[in-house]
């Protein structure tokens, strides 16, 4: 009976990852061309792009805490995840039909809300489907599938760009096409995902945890993560930097596919590494890699360097995102994981908004290298702080 239950939980991790796989395809079909569409076709400034992407991140995080709260309160994740993907499925293709600044910002806001709604309950599903000893690996599996979707997405985009080249409606067709993978995501969610409930052993742990207040270690890590996030602007600026250095429109999704391929390859090994050496040392590896990548983007003058830097950027993603989620799940009691994931997402997203806005201002007023040097400095400060407080972040 126990083996059957463990098998069902493992299947849940896979199918949650499959949600992210098709969601990633949709995201990476349109996101590589969106900043180019906004600046080249619609004529918006880099500051507008930074504002739009900051709104996506901020709205995602503002609604993440709400989704996390309701996930914990009602012990239901699937309806919340469904609503999130549905909002993204509606808002992305509509970018092809509305061209005013207000409409674009409104649609990006809607997409951000969808992202914020779906992410915390998805993380709760993964955390509840994995024992602590393999939690890093489980989050790694989910991230790997998510990222494989982000490998397939840019490759599909390359094919669309090739077959639609010369069309006056090129960008519009791509934006409309981005809704199709999300239809598949909703089907998988409804038919394959199972809600996860605490076992008897886990219920005993919940009772022992008392008031359920979030631990001090959670807030220490959150503060340090905010320092890092202030320099972590939208990846749209990486795309614009790559284009400025000389990558063609077709090469940009190809290099993003390389980044996601490296990310997918490294996600499970990095998650497993965190199970062995600890979450914090693995995050330190990721943040150090990030700082090096951003210095590289600031210094880069040849397109070849962009391919190498994007590949290295995949290592940062693998050592950070899934591992951080596993770290938070280790820190926080079972009954309050949704709230913790939501608070973390909200705070980091709020920090990302000024980060993207400031990056756009640095680019427009100083130069394209400025936001990357700033990001590297903030990552260095956060890495030093994380190393200094690492003992206080150990989990039981």
SULFENLIN-V156149 format. One record per residue. N is the residue number from 1. RES is the residue in one letter. PHI is phi in degrees with one decimal (NA if undefined). BURIAL is 1 if it has 9 or more other C-alpha atoms within 8 Angstrom, else 0. D_CENTER is the distance of its C-alpha to the mean C-alpha in Angstrom with 2 decimals. Layout:
N/RES/PHI/BURIAL/D_CENTER
N/RES/PHI/BURIAL/D_CENTER
This chain:
1/X/NA/0/35.52
2/X/-65.7/0/33.03
3/X/-63.6/0/32.16
4/X/-63.7/0/31.61
5/X/-65.1/0/29.28
6/X/-64.5/0/27.25
7/X/-64.4/0/27.13
8/X/-64.0/0/25.86
9/X/-65.7/1/23.07
10/X/-61.9/1/22.10
11/X/-62.3/0/22.21
12/X/-62.2/1/19.92
13/X/-58.3/1/17.20
14/X/-62.7/1/17.78
15/X/-72.2/1/17.76
16/X/-63.2/1/14.61
17/X/-63.0/1/13.08
18/X/-67.5/1/15.15
19/X/-54.8/1/13.72
20/X/-68.1/1/10.29
21/X/-59.8/1/12.48
22/X/-73.0/1/14.14
23/X/-62.9/1/11.29
24/X/-65.9/1/9.71
25/X/-59.1/1/13.27
26/X/-60.6/1/13.57
27/X/-58.4/1/10.56
28/X/-92.6/1/11.83
29/X/-77.9/1/15.38
30/X/-105.1/1/15.37
31/X/-65.7/1/12.79
32/X/-66.6/1/14.83
33/X/-98.9/1/17.98
34/X/-62.5/0/17.05
35/X/-62.8/1/17.69
36/X/-70.6/1/20.80
37/X/-60.5/1/21.89
38/X/-68.1/1/21.64
39/X/-87.0/1/23.54
40/X/-86.7/0/25.92
41/X/-86.4/0/26.80
42/X/-91.0/0/26.43
43/X/79.7/0/27.38
44/X/-79.7/1/24.93
45/X/-84.5/0/24.56
46/X/-63.5/1/21.75
47/X/-62.8/1/21.87
48/X/-63.1/1/21.32
49/X/-60.5/1/18.22
50/X/-61.4/1/16.90
51/X/-63.8/1/18.02
52/X/-61.8/1/16.46
53/X/-70.3/1/12.94
54/X/-65.7/1/13.57
55/X/-64.0/1/14.74
56/X/-59.0/1/11.65
57/X/-64.9/1/9.64
58/X/-67.4/1/12.84
59/X/-66.4/1/13.66
60/X/-60.0/1/10.45
61/X/-78.9/1/11.30
62/X/-61.8/1/14.99
63/X/-87.8/1/14.90
64/X/-64.3/1/12.65
65/X/-67.3/1/15.70
66/X/-66.3/1/18.02
67/X/-63.4/1/16.31
68/X/-63.7/1/16.29
69/X/-62.8/1/19.93
70/X/-70.0/1/21.08
71/X/-62.2/1/19.45
72/X/-70.8/1/21.56
73/X/-67.5/0/24.55
74/X/-100.3/0/25.05
75/X/55.3/0/23.67
76/X/-129.8/1/22.17
77/X/-108.0/1/18.60
78/X/-59.1/1/19.26
79/X/-62.3/0/20.60
80/X/-70.5/1/17.70
81/X/-61.4/1/15.14
82/X/-58.4/1/17.72
83/X/-61.3/1/17.97
84/X/-63.7/1/14.30
85/X/-66.6/1/14.35
86/X/-64.1/1/17.80
87/X/-62.5/1/16.94
88/X/-66.5/1/14.46
89/X/-64.4/1/17.23
90/X/-79.6/1/19.73
91/X/-77.3/1/18.18
92/X/-66.0/1/16.95
93/X/-66.6/1/20.43
94/X/-67.9/1/22.18
95/X/-61.8/1/20.96
96/X/-76.3/1/23.67
97/X/-105.2/0/26.32
98/X/-118.1/0/25.87
99/X/-121.1/1/26.21
100/X/-74.4/0/27.07
101/X/-59.3/0/24.89
102/X/-63.4/0/24.98
103/X/-66.5/1/24.03
104/X/-62.0/1/21.04
105/X/-63.6/1/19.77
106/X/-64.4/0/20.54
107/X/-70.6/1/18.70
108/X/-66.9/1/15.51
109/X/-62.1/1/16.05
110/X/-62.5/1/16.52
111/X/-63.1/1/13.35
112/X/-63.5/1/11.47
113/X/-61.4/1/13.69
114/X/-59.4/1/12.91
115/X/-63.8/1/9.17
116/X/-63.9/1/10.42
117/X/-68.1/1/13.15
118/X/-84.0/1/11.64
119/X/-69.9/1/8.92
120/X/-58.9/1/11.57
121/X/-64.7/1/14.24
122/X/-63.3/1/12.32
123/X/-65.1/1/11.76
124/X/-62.9/1/15.44
125/X/-60.4/1/16.50
126/X/-67.9/1/15.20
127/X/-60.9/1/16.66
128/X/-74.9/1/19.82
129/X/-100.3/1/20.26
130/X/-140.2/1/20.42
131/X/-72.9/0/22.99
132/X/-58.0/0/22.12
133/X/-64.2/0/23.70
134/X/-125.2/1/21.23
135/X/-66.1/1/18.19
136/X/-61.5/1/16.36
137/X/-64.2/1/17.37
138/X/-64.2/1/16.37
139/X/-64.6/1/12.75
140/X/-63.4/1/13.10
141/X/-62.4/1/14.60
142/X/-61.6/1/11.94
143/X/-67.6/1/9.29
144/X/-61.1/1/12.17
145/X/-65.2/1/12.83
146/X/-55.6/1/9.40
147/X/-74.1/1/9.76
148/X/-61.6/1/13.38
149/X/-63.6/1/12.65
150/X/-79.9/1/11.00
151/X/-82.3/1/14.28
152/X/-65.3/1/16.41
153/X/-57.0/1/15.00
154/X/-63.0/1/16.14
155/X/-66.9/1/19.30
156/X/-63.5/1/20.11
157/X/-62.7/1/19.63
158/X/-57.5/1/22.08
159/X/-63.7/0/24.50
160/X/-64.4/1/24.28
161/X/-63.1/1/24.90
162/X/-68.9/0/27.82
163/X/-76.3/0/29.46
164/X/-102.8/0/28.97
165/X/-58.1/0/29.95
166/X/90.9/0/32.64
167/X/-77.3/0/31.75
168/X/-67.8/0/31.80
169/X/-103.8/0/29.20
170/X/-49.1/1/26.76
171/X/-65.5/1/23.69
172/X/-66.1/1/24.75
173/X/-62.8/1/25.02
174/X/-64.8/1/21.56
175/X/-63.6/1/20.02
176/X/-66.1/1/22.23
177/X/-64.9/0/21.40
178/X/-63.6/1/17.64
179/X/-77.8/1/18.75
180/X/-62.0/0/20.39
181/X/-60.1/1/17.59
182/X/-71.2/1/16.55
183/X/-63.1/1/20.18
184/X/-65.9/1/19.90
185/X/-57.6/1/16.84
186/X/-63.7/1/19.03
187/X/-64.6/0/21.91
188/X/-61.6/1/20.23
189/X/-60.3/1/19.10
190/X/-69.8/0/22.66
191/X/-97.5/0/24.56
192/X/-119.3/0/22.84
193/X/-81.4/1/20.73
194/X/-114.6/0/22.87
195/X/-64.6/0/22.53
196/X/-114.2/0/22.64
197/X/-119.2/0/25.35
198/X/-60.7/1/26.37
199/X/-75.9/0/29.20
200/X/-59.4/0/32.53
201/X/-62.4/0/31.67
202/X/-66.3/1/28.42
203/X/-64.1/1/30.45
204/X/-62.6/0/32.86
205/X/-61.7/0/30.12
206/X/-59.3/1/29.00
207/X/-63.4/0/32.64
208/X/-71.4/0/32.95
209/X/-79.1/0/30.03
210/X/70.2/0/32.18
211/X/-67.7/0/30.86
212/X/81.3/0/27.20
213/X/-64.5/0/26.37
214/X/-66.9/1/23.16
215/X/-70.9/0/24.33
216/X/-60.1/0/24.89
217/X/-60.2/1/22.69
218/X/-61.7/1/19.62
219/X/-73.9/1/20.59
220/X/-62.5/1/21.45
221/X/-64.5/1/18.07
222/X/-60.2/1/16.48
223/X/-61.1/0/18.90
224/X/-66.2/1/18.16
225/X/-64.2/1/14.37
226/X/-64.9/1/15.31
227/X/-56.8/1/17.52
228/X/-63.0/1/14.82
229/X/-65.7/1/12.53
230/X/-61.1/1/15.67
231/X/-99.6/1/15.69
232/X/-104.0/1/12.05
233/X/-75.4/1/12.46
234/X/-58.3/1/10.66
235/X/-67.1/0/10.56
236/X/-58.1/1/13.26
237/X/-72.4/0/15.64
238/X/-65.1/1/15.25
239/X/-63.7/1/16.27
240/X/-64.9/1/19.12
241/X/-65.7/1/20.21
242/X/-61.2/1/20.37
243/X/-64.7/1/22.43
244/X/-66.0/0/24.61
245/X/-80.8/1/25.45
246/X/137.0/0/26.60
247/X/-71.0/1/24.14
248/X/-80.5/0/25.25
249/X/-59.4/0/23.42
250/X/-77.2/1/23.46
251/X/-70.3/0/22.48
252/X/-62.0/1/19.22
253/X/-64.1/1/17.49
254/X/-67.3/1/19.34
255/X/-69.6/1/18.00
256/X/-68.4/1/14.37
257/X/-62.6/1/15.47
258/X/-61.3/1/16.87
259/X/-55.3/1/13.75
260/X/-69.4/1/11.89
261/X/-64.7/1/15.20
262/X/-63.4/1/15.42
263/X/-58.4/1/11.96
264/X/-64.0/1/13.16
265/X/-63.0/1/16.53
266/X/-91.5/1/15.56
267/X/-61.7/1/13.04
268/X/-69.2/1/16.04
269/X/-57.7/1/18.40
270/X/-68.9/1/16.21
271/X/-63.4/1/15.68
272/X/-65.2/1/19.44
273/X/-61.1/1/20.21
274/X/-67.2/1/18.73
275/X/-66.7/1/21.05
276/X/-94.4/0/23.90
277/X/-99.3/0/23.63
278/X/112.3/1/21.45
279/X/-69.4/1/17.91
280/X/-62.2/1/18.79
281/X/-58.3/1/20.39
282/X/-69.5/1/17.47
283/X/-62.8/1/15.10
284/X/-60.3/1/18.00
285/X/-60.5/1/17.97
286/X/-64.3/1/14.36
287/X/-68.4/1/15.10
288/X/-64.2/1/18.41
289/X/-62.4/1/17.03
290/X/-58.3/1/14.76
291/X/-59.3/1/17.99
292/X/-64.4/1/19.94
293/X/-63.3/1/17.67
294/X/-68.3/1/17.82
295/X/-61.0/1/21.56
296/X/-61.4/1/21.83
297/X/-64.8/1/20.31
298/X/-69.6/1/22.76
299/X/-88.9/0/25.66
300/X/-58.6/1/25.04
301/X/-130.4/0/27.92
302/X/-126.5/0/27.89
303/X/-55.8/1/25.55
304/X/-59.1/0/25.86
305/X/-62.4/1/24.08
306/X/-63.4/1/20.93
307/X/-61.9/1/20.75
308/X/-65.5/0/21.16
309/X/-66.2/1/18.64
310/X/-65.1/1/15.84
311/X/-63.2/1/16.87
312/X/-66.7/1/16.80
313/X/-62.2/1/13.35
314/X/-61.8/1/12.28
315/X/-65.5/1/14.08
316/X/-58.2/1/12.19
317/X/-57.7/1/8.77
318/X/-64.4/1/10.95
319/X/-86.9/1/12.71
320/X/-115.6/1/10.10
321/X/-65.6/1/7.08
322/X/-65.9/1/9.42
323/X/-66.8/1/12.34
324/X/-62.5/1/11.42
325/X/-62.8/1/11.07
326/X/-65.1/1/14.37
327/X/-61.2/1/15.86
328/X/-64.0/1/15.40
329/X/-64.5/1/16.88
330/X/-68.2/1/19.70
331/X/-74.3/1/20.48
332/X/-107.9/1/20.68
333/X/-62.9/1/23.23
334/X/-55.8/1/22.62
335/X/-75.4/0/23.63
336/X/-128.4/1/21.22
337/X/-67.7/1/17.87
338/X/-58.9/1/16.59
339/X/-63.8/1/17.83
340/X/-63.9/1/16.35
341/X/-61.6/1/12.77
342/X/-66.7/1/13.48
343/X/-62.1/1/15.17
344/X/-59.3/1/12.61
345/X/-62.4/1/9.89
346/X/-64.2/1/12.79
347/X/-64.8/1/14.15
348/X/-66.3/1/11.21
349/X/-65.7/1/10.51
350/X/-63.7/1/14.28
351/X/-71.6/1/14.40
352/X/-70.4/1/11.96
353/X/-61.2/1/14.44
354/X/-64.5/1/17.40
355/X/-61.9/1/15.57
356/X/-70.5/1/14.98
357/X/-63.5/1/18.43
358/X/-65.7/1/20.08
359/X/-62.2/1/18.71
360/X/-62.6/1/20.24
361/X/-65.7/1/23.43
362/X/-59.7/1/23.69
363/X/-63.6/1/23.38
364/X/-68.5/1/25.96
365/X/-100.0/0/28.37
366/X/-113.2/0/28.30
367/X/155.8/0/26.79
368/X/-67.4/1/23.79
369/X/-80.4/1/23.81
370/X/-58.6/1/23.64
371/X/-63.9/1/19.96
372/X/-77.9/1/19.16
373/X/-65.0/1/21.99
374/X/-62.1/1/20.94
375/X/-60.8/1/17.38
376/X/-65.8/1/19.14
377/X/-64.2/1/21.59
378/X/-65.1/1/19.18
379/X/-64.4/1/17.32
380/X/-63.4/1/20.87
381/X/-62.5/1/21.91
382/X/-63.9/1/19.00
383/X/-63.9/1/19.75
384/X/-63.5/0/23.41
385/X/-64.4/1/22.84
386/X/-62.9/1/20.74
387/X/-64.4/0/23.53
388/X/-68.1/0/26.15
389/X/-102.3/0/24.89
390/X/-59.7/1/23.81
391/X/-65.1/0/26.88
392/X/-77.7/0/26.11
393/X/-101.7/1/22.68
394/X/-68.4/0/24.27
395/X/-106.3/0/23.90
396/X/-68.1/0/26.76
